[in-house]
């Protein structure tokens, strides 16, 4: 689960249209405050997240967080990822 709710980002020529379409105002090199949910899925900004099982906190890039939560929407730390692997095997293969 995401712990970071808002983030300050610097607009650049590649991302300015993305944020304009989501209702944010600004020009190139402006720093704006946005909700983390409005970040591009390929963003490298660091966000704080917590494991959905043991609640251990960790800083990840938003891109990595999106990849981890792609299938079931839950984030598991390195220690707890076995739980997710077992659930996936049960769902897909019944073993």
N, CA, C and O atoms as a GROMACS GRO file, in nm:
protein
  380
    1UNK      N    1   0.084  -0.117   0.000
    1UNK     CA    2   0.000   0.000   0.000
    1UNK      C    3   0.088   0.123   0.000
    1UNK      O    4   0.196   0.123   0.060
    2UNK      N    5   0.044   0.225  -0.067
    2UNK     CA    6   0.120   0.349  -0.076
    2UNK      C    7   0.104   0.431   0.051
    2UNK      O    8  -0.008   0.449   0.100
    3UNK      N    9   0.214   0.480   0.104
    3UNK     CA   10   0.213   0.569   0.219
    3UNK      C   11   0.222   0.714   0.174
    3UNK      O   12   0.167   0.803   0.240
    4UNK      N   13   0.292   0.739   0.064
    4UNK     CA   14   0.306   0.874   0.010
    4UNK      C   15   0.176   0.912  -0.059
    4UNK      O   16   0.127   0.838  -0.145
    5UNK      N   17   0.119   1.024  -0.022
    5UNK     CA   18  -0.007   1.069  -0.082
    5UNK      C   19   0.014   1.178  -0.186
    5UNK      O   20  -0.051   1.176  -0.291
    6UNK      N   21   0.104   1.273  -0.159
    6UNK     CA   22   0.131   1.383  -0.251
    6UNK      C   23   0.280   1.394  -0.273
    6UNK      O   24   0.360   1.351  -0.190
    7UNK      N   25   0.318   1.453  -0.387
    7UNK     CA   26   0.456   1.458  -0.427
    7UNK      C   27   0.482   1.588  -0.502
    7UNK      O   28   0.397   1.633  -0.579
    8UNK      N   29   0.598   1.648  -0.481
    8UNK     CA   30   0.640   1.766  -0.558
    8UNK      C   31   0.722   1.719  -0.676
    8UNK      O   32   0.820   1.646  -0.660
    9UNK      N   33   0.681   1.761  -0.796
    9UNK     CA   34   0.755   1.722  -0.915
    9UNK      C   35   0.788   1.847  -0.997
    9UNK      O   36   0.722   1.950  -0.986
   10UNK      N   37   0.890   1.834  -1.078
   10UNK     CA   38   0.931   1.941  -1.167
   10UNK      C   39   0.883   1.907  -1.307
   10UNK      O   40   0.915   1.801  -1.360
   11UNK      N   41   0.808   1.998  -1.368
   11UNK     CA   42   0.756   1.974  -1.502
   11UNK      C   43   0.868   1.989  -1.604
   11UNK      O   44   0.955   2.075  -1.590
   12UNK      N   45   0.866   1.904  -1.705
   12UNK     CA   46   0.959   1.917  -1.816
   12UNK      C   47   0.883   1.899  -1.946
   12UNK      O   48   0.762   1.872  -1.945
   13UNK      N   49   0.951   1.913  -2.056
   13UNK     CA   50   0.886   1.910  -2.187
   13UNK      C   51   0.818   1.776  -2.216
   13UNK      O   52   0.719   1.772  -2.290
   14UNK      N   53   0.869   1.668  -2.160
   14UNK     CA   54   0.812   1.535  -2.188
   14UNK      C   55   0.687   1.506  -2.106
   14UNK      O   56   0.601   1.429  -2.150
   15UNK      N   57   0.675   1.566  -1.987
   15UNK     CA   58   0.563   1.531  -1.899
   15UNK      C   59   0.457   1.639  -1.886
   15UNK      O   60   0.353   1.616  -1.824
   16UNK      N   61   0.481   1.755  -1.941
   16UNK     CA   62   0.389   1.868  -1.917
   16UNK      C   63   0.250   1.840  -1.971
   16UNK      O   64   0.151   1.876  -1.906
   17UNK      N   65   0.238   1.777  -2.087
   17UNK     CA   66   0.105   1.748  -2.145
   17UNK      C   67   0.027   1.650  -2.057
   17UNK      O   68  -0.094   1.666  -2.039
   18UNK      N   69   0.096   1.548  -2.003
   18UNK     CA   70   0.033   1.448  -1.915
   18UNK      C   71  -0.038   1.516  -1.798
   18UNK      O   72  -0.152   1.483  -1.766
   19UNK      N   73   0.031   1.610  -1.734
   19UNK     CA   74  -0.026   1.676  -1.617
   19UNK      C   75  -0.128   1.782  -1.654
   19UNK      O   76  -0.221   1.807  -1.577
   20UNK      N   77  -0.114   1.846  -1.770
   20UNK     CA   78  -0.217   1.939  -1.815
   20UNK      C   79  -0.349   1.864  -1.838
   20UNK      O   80  -0.455   1.917  -1.804
   21UNK      N   81  -0.343   1.744  -1.893
   21UNK     CA   82  -0.464   1.665  -1.918
   21UNK      C   83  -0.531   1.621  -1.789
   21UNK      O   84  -0.651   1.591  -1.789
   22UNK      N   85  -0.457   1.618  -1.679
   22UNK     CA   86  -0.513   1.582  -1.549
   22UNK      C   87  -0.552   1.703  -1.465
   22UNK      O   88  -0.588   1.689  -1.348
   23UNK      N   89  -0.546   1.822  -1.524
   23UNK     CA   90  -0.596   1.943  -1.459
   23UNK      C   91  -0.494   2.023  -1.382
   23UNK      O   92  -0.531   2.118  -1.313
   24UNK      N   93  -0.366   1.989  -1.392
   24UNK     CA   94  -0.263   2.067  -1.323
   24UNK      C   95  -0.216   2.180  -1.413
   24UNK      O   96  -0.214   2.165  -1.536
   25UNK      N   97  -0.179   2.291  -1.353
   25UNK     CA   98  -0.132   2.408  -1.427
   25UNK      C   99   0.017   2.424  -1.405
   25UNK      O  100   0.069   2.389  -1.299
   26UNK      N  101   0.085   2.477  -1.503
   26UNK     CA  102   0.226   2.505  -1.490
   26UNK      C  103   0.295   2.506  -1.625
   26UNK      O  104   0.238   2.463  -1.726
   27UNK      N  105   0.417   2.555  -1.625
   27UNK     CA  106   0.498   2.556  -1.746
   27UNK      C  107   0.626   2.479  -1.718
   27UNK      O  108   0.646   2.428  -1.608
   28UNK      N  109   0.711   2.471  -1.818
   28UNK     CA  110   0.836   2.397  -1.806
   28UNK      C  111   0.919   2.453  -1.690
   28UNK      O  112   0.930   2.574  -1.674
   29UNK      N  113   0.978   2.364  -1.613
   29UNK     CA  114   1.064   2.393  -1.497
   29UNK      C  115   0.986   2.442  -1.374
   29UNK      O  116   1.049   2.480  -1.275
   30UNK      N  117   0.854   2.443  -1.377
   30UNK     CA  118   0.776   2.474  -1.257
   30UNK      C  119   0.769   2.350  -1.167
   30UNK      O  120   0.769   2.237  -1.216
   31UNK      N  121   0.764   2.373  -1.038
   31UNK     CA  122   0.746   2.264  -0.943
   31UNK      C  123   0.602   2.266  -0.896
   31UNK      O  124   0.554   2.367  -0.844
   32UNK      N  125   0.532   2.155  -0.915
   32UNK     CA  126   0.391   2.147  -0.875
   32UNK      C  127   0.373   2.031  -0.778
   32UNK      O  128   0.455   1.939  -0.774
   33UNK      N  129   0.266   2.036  -0.699
   33UNK     CA  130   0.233   1.930  -0.604
   33UNK      C  131   0.118   1.850  -0.661
   33UNK      O  132   0.011   1.904  -0.692
   34UNK      N  133   0.140   1.719  -0.675
   34UNK     CA  134   0.038   1.632  -0.736
   34UNK      C  135   0.008   1.514  -0.644
   34UNK      O  136   0.085   1.484  -0.553
   35UNK      N  137  -0.105   1.449  -0.671
   35UNK     CA  138  -0.136   1.323  -0.603
   35UNK      C  139  -0.054   1.212  -0.669
   35UNK      O  140  -0.030   1.215  -0.789
   36UNK      N  141  -0.012   1.116  -0.589
   36UNK     CA  142   0.070   1.007  -0.641
   36UNK      C  143  -0.007   0.927  -0.746
   36UNK      O  144   0.054   0.874  -0.839
   37UNK      N  145  -0.136   0.918  -0.734
   37UNK     CA  146  -0.217   0.843  -0.830
   37UNK      C  147  -0.213   0.906  -0.969
   37UNK      O  148  -0.244   0.840  -1.068
   38UNK      N  149  -0.175   1.034  -0.978
   38UNK     CA  150  -0.168   1.102  -1.108
   38UNK      C  151  -0.031   1.091  -1.174
   38UNK      O  152  -0.012   1.144  -1.284
   39UNK      N  153   0.064   1.025  -1.110
   39UNK     CA  154   0.196   1.005  -1.172
   39UNK      C  155   0.184   0.915  -1.294
   39UNK      O  156   0.094   0.831  -1.302
   40UNK      N  157   0.275   0.935  -1.389
   40UNK     CA  158   0.279   0.844  -1.504
   40UNK      C  159   0.320   0.705  -1.454
   40UNK      O  160   0.402   0.696  -1.362
   41UNK      N  161   0.266   0.599  -1.508
   41UNK     CA  162   0.304   0.464  -1.464
   41UNK      C  163   0.451   0.432  -1.486
   41UNK      O  164   0.503   0.338  -1.425
   42UNK      N  165   0.520   0.506  -1.570
   42UNK     CA  166   0.662   0.484  -1.597
   42UNK      C  167   0.752   0.580  -1.520
   42UNK      O  168   0.870   0.592  -1.550
   43UNK      N  169   0.696   0.648  -1.422
   43UNK     CA  170   0.771   0.748  -1.347
   43UNK      C  171   0.876   0.685  -1.256
   43UNK      O  172   0.855   0.578  -1.201
   44UNK      N  173   0.989   0.754  -1.243
   44UNK     CA  174   1.098   0.707  -1.158
   44UNK      C  175   1.101   0.778  -1.022
   44UNK      O  176   1.195   0.757  -0.945
   45UNK      N  177   1.002   0.861  -0.992
   45UNK     CA  178   0.997   0.928  -0.862
   45UNK      C  179   0.982   0.823  -0.752
   45UNK      O  180   0.911   0.725  -0.769
   46UNK      N  181   1.050   0.845  -0.641
   46UNK     CA  182   1.046   0.752  -0.529
   46UNK      C  183   0.922   0.776  -0.444
   46UNK      O  184   0.888   0.890  -0.413
   47UNK      N  185   0.854   0.668  -0.408
   47UNK     CA  186   0.737   0.674  -0.320
   47UNK      C  187   0.759   0.576  -0.205
   47UNK      O  188   0.828   0.475  -0.220
   48UNK      N  189   0.698   0.606  -0.092
   48UNK     CA  190   0.708   0.516   0.023
   48UNK      C  191   0.589   0.421   0.020
   48UNK      O  192   0.475   0.465   0.007
   49UNK      N  193   0.617   0.293   0.033
   49UNK     CA  194   0.510   0.194   0.035
   49UNK      C  195   0.534   0.098   0.151
   49UNK      O  196   0.645   0.089   0.203
   50UNK      N  197   0.429   0.028   0.190
   50UNK     CA  198   0.438  -0.068   0.300
   50UNK      C  199   0.385  -0.202   0.252
   50UNK      O  200   0.291  -0.209   0.173
   51UNK      N  201   0.446  -0.306   0.301
   51UNK     CA  202   0.404  -0.442   0.268
   51UNK      C  203   0.262  -0.464   0.319
   51UNK      O  204   0.229  -0.426   0.432
   52UNK      N  205   0.177  -0.525   0.238
   52UNK     CA  206   0.039  -0.551   0.279
   52UNK      C  207   0.028  -0.664   0.378
   52UNK      O  208  -0.079  -0.685   0.436
   53UNK      N  209   0.136  -0.738   0.401
   53UNK     CA  210   0.134  -0.848   0.496
   53UNK      C  211   0.199  -0.809   0.629
   53UNK      O  212   0.135  -0.818   0.734
   54UNK      N  213   0.326  -0.765   0.626
   54UNK     CA  214   0.398  -0.736   0.750
   54UNK      C  215   0.412  -0.587   0.780
   54UNK      O  216   0.463  -0.550   0.885
   55UNK      N  217   0.367  -0.501   0.690
   55UNK     CA  218   0.367  -0.355   0.704
   55UNK      C  219   0.507  -0.295   0.714
   55UNK      O  220   0.523  -0.187   0.770
   56UNK      N  221   0.606  -0.361   0.660
   56UNK     CA  222   0.741  -0.308   0.654
   56UNK      C  223   0.746  -0.199   0.546
   56UNK      O  224   0.697  -0.220   0.435
   57UNK      N  225   0.806  -0.084   0.579
   57UNK     CA  226   0.810   0.029   0.486
   57UNK      C  227   0.935   0.023   0.400
   57UNK      O  228   1.040  -0.025   0.442
   58UNK      N  229   0.920   0.074   0.275
   58UNK     CA  230   1.030   0.073   0.181
   58UNK      C  231   1.009   0.184   0.079
   58UNK      O  232   0.895   0.217   0.046
   59UNK      N  233   1.118   0.241   0.029
   59UNK     CA  234   1.113   0.341  -0.077
   59UNK      C  235   1.137   0.270  -0.211
   59UNK      O  236   1.236   0.200  -0.229
   60UNK      N  237   1.044   0.290  -0.304
   60UNK     CA  238   1.052   0.229  -0.437
   60UNK      C  239   1.024   0.336  -0.541
   60UNK      O  240   0.961   0.437  -0.512
   61UNK      N  241   1.070   0.314  -0.662
   61UNK     CA  242   1.027   0.401  -0.771
   61UNK      C  243   0.881   0.366  -0.802
   61UNK      O  244   0.838   0.251  -0.784
   62UNK      N  245   0.806   0.464  -0.848
   62UNK     CA  246   0.664   0.440  -0.875
   62UNK      C  247   0.648   0.334  -0.984
   62UNK      O  248   0.552   0.256  -0.981
   63UNK      N  249   0.739   0.331  -1.078
   63UNK     CA  250   0.735   0.231  -1.185
   63UNK      C  251   0.744   0.090  -1.129
   63UNK      O  252   0.669   0.001  -1.171
   64UNK      N  253   0.834   0.068  -1.033
   64UNK     CA  254   0.849  -0.064  -0.972
   64UNK      C  255   0.724  -0.100  -0.890
   64UNK      O  256   0.680  -0.214  -0.892
   65UNK      N  257   0.668  -0.002  -0.819
   65UNK     CA  258   0.547  -0.027  -0.740
   65UNK      C  259   0.432  -0.071  -0.831
   65UNK      O  260   0.358  -0.163  -0.797
   66UNK      N  261   0.417  -0.006  -0.943
   66UNK     CA  262   0.310  -0.042  -1.038
   66UNK      C  263   0.330  -0.186  -1.087
   66UNK      O  264   0.234  -0.261  -1.098
   67UNK      N  265   0.454  -0.223  -1.116
   67UNK     CA  266   0.482  -0.360  -1.162
   67UNK      C  267   0.450  -0.463  -1.054
   67UNK      O  268   0.395  -0.569  -1.084
   68UNK      N  269   0.485  -0.434  -0.929
   68UNK     CA  270   0.458  -0.527  -0.819
   68UNK      C  271   0.309  -0.546  -0.795
   68UNK      O  272   0.266  -0.656  -0.759
   69UNK      N  273   0.230  -0.443  -0.814
   69UNK     CA  274   0.087  -0.449  -0.783
   69UNK      C  275   0.000  -0.472  -0.905
   69UNK      O  276  -0.122  -0.458  -0.898
   70UNK      N  277   0.060  -0.508  -1.016
   70UNK     CA  278  -0.014  -0.521  -1.142
   70UNK      C  279  -0.124  -0.626  -1.137
   70UNK      O  280  -0.234  -0.600  -1.184
   71UNK      N  281  -0.098  -0.743  -1.082
   71UNK     CA  282  -0.194  -0.853  -1.089
   71UNK      C  283  -0.308  -0.841  -0.988
   71UNK      O  284  -0.425  -0.844  -1.026
   72UNK      N  285  -0.276  -0.827  -0.860
   72UNK     CA  286  -0.382  -0.830  -0.759
   72UNK      C  287  -0.392  -0.701  -0.677
   72UNK      O  288  -0.476  -0.693  -0.587
   73UNK      N  289  -0.310  -0.602  -0.707
   73UNK     CA  290  -0.320  -0.474  -0.636
   73UNK      C  291  -0.255  -0.472  -0.499
   73UNK      O  292  -0.267  -0.374  -0.427
   74UNK      N  293  -0.185  -0.579  -0.463
   74UNK     CA  294  -0.120  -0.585  -0.332
   74UNK      C  295   0.031  -0.582  -0.349
   74UNK      O  296   0.085  -0.636  -0.446
   75UNK      N  297   0.100  -0.517  -0.255
   75UNK     CA  298   0.245  -0.512  -0.256
   75UNK      C  299   0.298  -0.596  -0.142
   75UNK      O  300   0.256  -0.580  -0.028
   76UNK      N  301   0.392  -0.686  -0.173
   76UNK     CA  302   0.457  -0.769  -0.072
   76UNK      C  303   0.607  -0.743  -0.075
   76UNK      O  304   0.666  -0.728  -0.182
   77UNK      N  305   0.669  -0.736   0.043
   77UNK     CA  306   0.814  -0.717   0.053
   77UNK      C  307   0.885  -0.845   0.008
   77UNK      O  308   0.821  -0.945  -0.026
   78UNK      N  309   1.016  -0.839   0.009
   78UNK     CA  310   1.094  -0.953  -0.037
   78UNK      C  311   1.072  -1.078   0.049
   78UNK      O  312   1.069  -1.189  -0.003
   79UNK      N  313   1.055  -1.059   0.179
   79UNK     CA  314   1.033  -1.174   0.268
   79UNK      C  315   0.894  -1.236   0.248
   79UNK      O  316   0.878  -1.357   0.256
   80UNK      N  317   0.796  -1.153   0.224
   80UNK     CA  318   0.657  -1.200   0.216
   80UNK      C  319   0.615  -1.239   0.074
   80UNK      O  320   0.501  -1.281   0.054
   81UNK      N  321   0.703  -1.226  -0.023
   81UNK     CA  322   0.663  -1.254  -0.161
   81UNK      C  323   0.630  -1.402  -0.182
   81UNK      O  324   0.561  -1.436  -0.278
   82UNK      N  325   0.677  -1.490  -0.093
   82UNK     CA  326   0.642  -1.632  -0.105
   82UNK      C  327   0.492  -1.654  -0.088
   82UNK      O  328   0.435  -1.744  -0.151
   83UNK      N  329   0.429  -1.574  -0.004
   83UNK     CA  330   0.284  -1.584   0.014
   83UNK      C  331   0.214  -1.556  -0.119
   83UNK      O  332   0.121  -1.626  -0.158
   84UNK      N  333   0.261  -1.452  -0.187
   84UNK     CA  334   0.202  -1.416  -0.316
   84UNK      C  335   0.229  -1.526  -0.420
   84UNK      O  336   0.141  -1.557  -0.500
   85UNK      N  337   0.349  -1.582  -0.419
   85UNK     CA  338   0.382  -1.689  -0.514
   85UNK      C  339   0.294  -1.811  -0.491
   85UNK      O  340   0.246  -1.871  -0.587
   86UNK      N  341   0.272  -1.849  -0.365
   86UNK     CA  342   0.187  -1.964  -0.334
   86UNK      C  343   0.043  -1.940  -0.377
   86UNK      O  344  -0.021  -2.029  -0.431
   87UNK      N  345  -0.008  -1.820  -0.354
   87UNK     CA  346  -0.145  -1.788  -0.393
   87UNK      C  347  -0.160  -1.791  -0.545
   87UNK      O  348  -0.262  -1.837  -0.597
   88UNK      N  349  -0.059  -1.742  -0.616
   88UNK     CA  350  -0.063  -1.742  -0.762
   88UNK      C  351  -0.061  -1.885  -0.815
   88UNK      O  352  -0.136  -1.917  -0.908
   89UNK      N  353   0.022  -1.971  -0.758
   89UNK     CA  354   0.028  -2.111  -0.802
   89UNK      C  355  -0.105  -2.182  -0.776
   89UNK      O  356  -0.150  -2.262  -0.858
   90UNK      N  357  -0.167  -2.154  -0.662
   90UNK     CA  358  -0.297  -2.214  -0.632
   90UNK      C  359  -0.402  -2.167  -0.732
   90UNK      O  360  -0.484  -2.246  -0.778
   91UNK      N  361  -0.400  -2.039  -0.764
   91UNK     CA  362  -0.499  -1.984  -0.855
   91UNK      C  363  -0.480  -2.037  -0.997
   91UNK      O  364  -0.577  -2.076  -1.062
   92UNK      N  365  -0.357  -2.037  -1.046
   92UNK     CA  366  -0.331  -2.076  -1.184
   92UNK      C  367  -0.327  -2.226  -1.205
   92UNK      O  368  -0.382  -2.277  -1.303
   93UNK      N  369  -0.262  -2.299  -1.113
   93UNK     CA  370  -0.234  -2.440  -1.138
   93UNK      C  371  -0.301  -2.535  -1.039
   93UNK      O  372  -0.302  -2.656  -1.062
   94UNK      N  373  -0.356  -2.484  -0.929
   94UNK     CA  374  -0.422  -2.568  -0.832
   94UNK      C  375  -0.327  -2.650  -0.747
   94UNK      O  376  -0.367  -2.749  -0.686
   95UNK      N  377  -0.202  -2.609  -0.741
   95UNK     CA  378  -0.100  -2.684  -0.665
   95UNK      C  379  -0.044  -2.594  -0.558
   95UNK      O  380   0.043  -2.636  -0.482
   0.00000   0.00000   0.00000
